[in-house]
Structures are given as structure tokens and as C-alpha cells.
């Protein structure tokens, strides 16, 4: 499965024919413009495999896809903002018995999966090019072996020429606004009465990093974890191990024969394992927070006495910290040390195609899309609220007011997060609350 743009009908049908020959059984066609919508009827009629129309913004293109006889329609409810228009689209598709798949933009809080071209050279194992970058500066390069790929969130299509020859690679934006990635091999001369051959490998499919690693060196890097890859790779290996029973580490493989078989449960186990690894570091942080909470009445008393004299208030506060043996930064530093691991785990869950269409339980049938009933995000928001109650209140009233709204703000963000990511944050919060509550009660009993 891949995506093609249908403006050039002949080119689109040729691409679909190549995909069909390579074993693809369905094709997704992007429909960003009116010309693309107009071309759908011809493409859907002549395509050898079912066509899914991918519509992001214009509801009228959905009706064009329905009239064209597409096998299914993919829409983004977040972009088609009118609820009544969305219901009208669903009703129209239902009358023709055409499935409608609701999708969501990958990523959150400004973090989105890479979409564009990528190539592999001897100097740079994984070199990414956005469509805007090749529009501004077309790329040309030569390398021995290598590959060139079109990278999407969960899928890639890649050409892999002969690894033993020098190949030329090029990426550019054409005069008709098509993004083109291509390669050429050395000239092959065939003498009279002799024969010669040349060829290249082609892959179109999911970003299964262990399968991609076996196809060509560096192709597995298209599963892009960013600069924290050195932490994310072991985390994914453990997640994969829990779910499948197969462990892959630096080319070494071990199999237990079977795993849990549920990626949601695997996420829970991995979160627990990470939490155990940072148990003592978290305990240090929570002890510091509990001590700071115990000092709140004394700090408020100092503020009432020296509120007008900032210098004296600061001096008395530091004296109080020394007397009570409290480090005001003791609660922050352990959390900062853990942040790279939690960010890496975020990227692992965002990039893993294994979560696509992976069911967890009850109403959650796909961990890669948002919770349809918002149960997990609401539980996550509630967990943030309870966790906030265990932390010392900020001394500044305005800051304290802002902190009160944080659970609500994060809940709104998490409403549209993939369910797998929300599950991870929820489990992490529940474990943190449990550990922090026990430590806080122990310190309060001693005092």
C-alpha cells in the first residue's frame, strides 16, 4: 500500500500497475485538489487493485470519491471541522456501502512523523529530504550501492539498486509540482551475440525495522527515533519482545516461541520495567517533594514576615532549607535525568507500525489512533489532578493558579493522541502516584 497523486492520470495508473506487480493489494490516493478529485473516476475504474481516496480538508472531494466508486474513503475529522458536514459525508458513503475510515494527523504538540524522501550513502547512512527542501535545492549524488525511499508515517516505498556498483541518485520538484526521487545505474554495454542484465530491488510496505534491516543496510533507519535513537532502539526491542517473544539486540536474535500477543499489555509491561529502572531516582525526587510540602507552612510564615523585603526573604528561606536539610532542586533533577528515556519511549510508540490496527481491550481496537470514547485521556487527566495534589503548591499565587489548569490543558491535548501513547502516560502516572503517595505518607508519619 502506498500513496499516489492522481493529477497525471497516465503516471498514476503506471505507478499503480508497478505497485500491483510488486504485490500490493490496495493503494491509497491522495486527493488534495479539485483536479485530483476529477481524475478519481478514471483511476478507480482502471486500477487493478482497490483504491482508497485520502481526503484531508474538502468534504466535496469525499462525494467525488464516492461517485467514482472508490473502495473506501479516508477522512480527517480534525480538519473537516463542521460536525454536520462530517455526518453528511458518512451518510452518503453508507448509502453506497463504502467504508469511511477516520484518521488523525500523526504526532502531537508539534512533534510529527517525517514525510519525504530519504537516501543512503557511504558517508551518511540515513539522509532525509523534505519536499520543501528538494523544491528549494534539488539533490544529486553518487554512491556505491545505496537506496532511495519515499518515507511516510508507517510505510515506505524504496528502490535498492545493486550494492556492488556506483549508482546516481536524484531528488527534485518537477515543473508540474510533482516530487520526484529517482536513480540511474552505470551504462551497460552488450556486445553482439551476447547478453547482459541489470535490475534493482523494490520494497513497498510497512516500516518493519527488522525486515528492512535484512533487505538493505540502513533501510531500517527509516523508522526514525531522532537523536535519542540510542535509547529508543533498546526500548523498542523490549516492547517487541513482550508482544512477540522475539528479542533483537545488535543483530543478535533470541526467540521464546511466543509472546503476550497484546501490544497494549506489552506497553504496560514496558512502562512498569522503565519505572522499576528509575525506582530509586524517583524515590529521591518524591522524598524531596514531600519534605518541601512539609515546609509549606513555615515558608508561608516567612513570606508573611518578610514579604516586602525580597533579599531578607530569600536569605531566611535558604537558612530554612539548610536547617531542615532540604534541597529545593532535589525534586527536579531526578525528573530531568529521566526525561530522555520518556521522550524516547514516546517516539517508539509514535513510530511503531506494529501498533497500527493492534487491539488492546474492549472498545480500543487500534492503538495507533485516538480513543474513540476518550476514556483513556479522561483517566489520564484525572491521574494528573491527583498527582498534582501530592506535590507542594507553588508559593506564587499566579503560578499556583496556572498549575491548577494543567490537568485540563493536558487532557485536551491527549484527547487526540494515539491510544497507545495515552495508555503509556496513564500507566506511568498511576505508578508515579502510587510510589509518591507511599513515600509522602512515610515522611508525614515520621514527622
C-alpha positions, -999 to 999 in steps of 0.1 A, spaced: 0 0 0 13 35 -8 1 69 -18 0 84 -52 -14 117 -65 -38 113 -94 -34 146 -113 -14 129 -141 -38 100 -148 -13 81 -170 15 84 -145 -8 74 -116 -21 43 -134 15 34 -143 25 37 -106 -5 16 -96 5 -11 -121 40 -12 -107 27 -15 -72 3 -42 -82 32 -61 -98 52 -58 -66 24 -75 -46 5 -45 -32 -32 -53 -28 -46 -18 -21 -35 17 -30 -42 50 -12 -47 80 -35 -42 115 -21 -68 140 -31 -56 175 -21 -70 194 -51 -100 196 -74 -80 182 -104 -72 151 -83 -109 146 -74 -118 149 -111 -93 122 -120 -106 97 -94 -134 82 -116 -109 71 -143 -83 59 -119 -107 39 -98 -123 23 -129 -89 13 -144 -69 4 -113 -63 -34 -109 -64 -31 -71 -89 -13 -48 -84 25 -44 -88 43 -11 -93 81 -15 -74 100 11 -92 133 17 -79 157 44 -97 191 40 -125 193 14 -157 174 21 -168 179 -15 -139 156 -26 -154 129 -5 -186 129 -26 -164 128 -57 -146 97 -43 -180 81 -36 -193 88 -71 -160 75 -86 -166 41 -69 -136 41 -47 -133 10 -24 -131 32 7 -126 69 18 -103 82 45 -112 115 61 -97 135 90 -124 147 114 -100 172 129 -97 190 95 -134 187 84 -144 208 114 -182 210 107 -198 181 126 -229 182 104 -208 181 72 -189 151 86 -222 133 94 -234 141 58 -203 126 44 -207 94 65 -244 91 55 -236 94 18 -209 68 20 -231 45 39 -258 47 12 -233 34 -13 -219 9 12 -184 25 10 -164 22 42 -152 55 58 -120 54 78 -114 83 102 -78 92 105 -59 117 126 -27 136 120 3 118 135 22 134 163 12 160 188 24 192 205 43 200 173 60 166 170 51 149 138 65 119 119 87 127 89 72 126 54 96 129 24 125 113 6 155 95 22 186 80 8 216 60 20 253 68 11 286 56 24 291 90 41 256 93 56 236 61 64 203 80 66 199 113 48 164 129 49 149 154 24 116 172 30 96 181 -1 102 218 5 140 211 8 142 195 -27 120 222 -41 145 248 -29 176 228 -36 174 196 -58 197 168 -48 222 149 -69 247 123 -55 266 92 -63 274 63 -40 283 26 -41 251 6 -35 227 27 -15 190 31 -18 163 58 -23 129 58 -5 97 77 -1 90 77 36 56 81 53 45 76 89 41 39 89 51 29 53 79 33 28 85 25 -9 122 20 -17 144 12 -47 175 -8 -38 200 -10 -68 229 -34 -70 251 -29 -39 283 -36 -59 281 -7 -84 281 30 -82 246 45 -86 234 80 -91 205 94 -70 184 125 -77 155 142 -59 137 173 -73 104 190 -78 92 190 -114 77 219 -133 42 203 -127 49 203 -89 55 165 -87 80 154 -61 104 130 -79 130 107 -65 150 85 -89 182 67 -95 203 56 -125 228 27 -127 261 26 -148 258 22 -185 256 -15 -195 273 -23 -228 263 -56 -245 284 -69 -274 268 -85 -305 256 -121 -299 259 -117 -261 235 -109 -233 235 -87 -203 212 -80 -174 206 -54 -148 180 -49 -121 171 -34 -87 151 -45 -57 119 -27 -48 101 -27 -15 67 -11 -7 52 -18 26 52 -12 64 82 1 82 90 -32 99 126 -23 110 138 -59 114 126 -68 80 140 -36 65 174 -43 81 176 -76 63 167 -60 29 195 -34 28 219 -17 52 205 14 67 169 9 54 158 2 90 168 38 99 136 50 81 120 41 114 132 74 127 136 79 165 155 111 162 187 119 181 175 97 210 177 66 188 203 50 211 178 49 239 147 42 218 162 12 200 166 -9 232 131 2 244 115 -10 211 134 -43 214 119 -49 248 84 -38 236 87 -62 207 100 -89 230 70 -86 254 45 -87 225 61 -114 203 86 -133 224 114 -124 200 144 -103 212 166 -85 187 197 -67 200 226 -55 177 220 -83 152 216 -110 178 182 -127 180 165 -149 206 130 -163 205 108 -177 232 84 -191 206 55 -168 217 49 -135 235 19 -119 252 3 -112 218 -13 -79 230 6 -47 223 -14 -28 249 -3 -52 276 33 -50 262 32 -12 266 21 -16 302 49 -41 310 75 -19 293 63 11 313 65 -9 346 100 -20 336 112 15 329 96 27 362 114 0 381 147 10 365 142 46 378 127 35 411 154 48 434 159 80 414 121 87 415 121 79 452 148 106 458 126 131 439 95 123 457 112 124 491 124 159 483 89 169 472 74 155 504 99 175 525 91 206 506 54 200 511 60 197 549 79 230 549 50 249 532 35 263 565 69 276 576 76 291 541 42 309 542 51 322 576 84 336 563 66 352 534 41 369 557 70 383 579 94 393 551 72 396 521 82 432 514 120 425 518 129 402 490 165 399 500 157 390 536 130 366 525 155 348 502 181 346 530 157 332 555 143 307 530 178 294 523 185 292 560 153 272 565 164 248 537 198 243 554 183 238 588 158 212 575 183 196 552 161 201 521 175 206 486 150 228 466 163 213 434 161 177 447 127 171 432 136 185 397 170 170 389 160 133 391 130 140 368 152 158 343 175 128 342 146 106 333 132 128 306 154 114 277 140 79 284 104 91 285 108 111 253 124 81 236 95 59 247 72 85 232 89 82 198 89 44 200 52 44 204 47 71 178 68 54 151 59 17 156 38 3 127 32 -27 149 6 -7 169 -14 1 137 -47 -18 139 -34 -35 171 -63 -41 195 -59 -37 233 -92 -43 250 -129 -37 248 -135 -5 228 -99 1 218 -94 -18 185 -64 3 172 -36 16 194 -23 39 167 -55 61 167 -72 81 194 -95 65 219 -130 68 203 -147 74 236 -120 95 252 -119 71 283 -81 69 285 -75 107 281 -100 115 308 -84 89 331 -50 103 323 -63 139 332 -77 126 365 -44 109 373 -26 142 367 -50 160 390 -44 135 419 -6 136 413 -7 174 415 -23 172 449 7 152 462 32 179 451 40 210 471 20 240 459 40 268 442 45 298 465 34 323 438 -4 326 436 -4 332 399 18 302 393 -4 280 415 -35 291 395 -17 281 362 -8 247 377 -44 240 386 -53 242 349 -25 219 337 -45 187 340 -73 202 319 -49 215 293 -31 182 290 -64 163 289 -75 184 259 -41 176 241 -44 139 249 -79 136 235 -63 133 201 -32 113 209 -29 77 197 -44 54 223 -11 36 228 6 68 238 -22 78 262 -20 43 278 17 47 284 12 81 301 -17 68 322 2 38 335 32 59 342 11 84 361 -6 57 382 27 41 391 42 75 400 12 84 421 14 51 440 51 55 447 48 92 456 18 86 479 36 58 499 68 80 503 48 111 513 28 91 539 60 76 553 76 110 558 45 125 573 43 96 598 79 101 608 74 139 613 
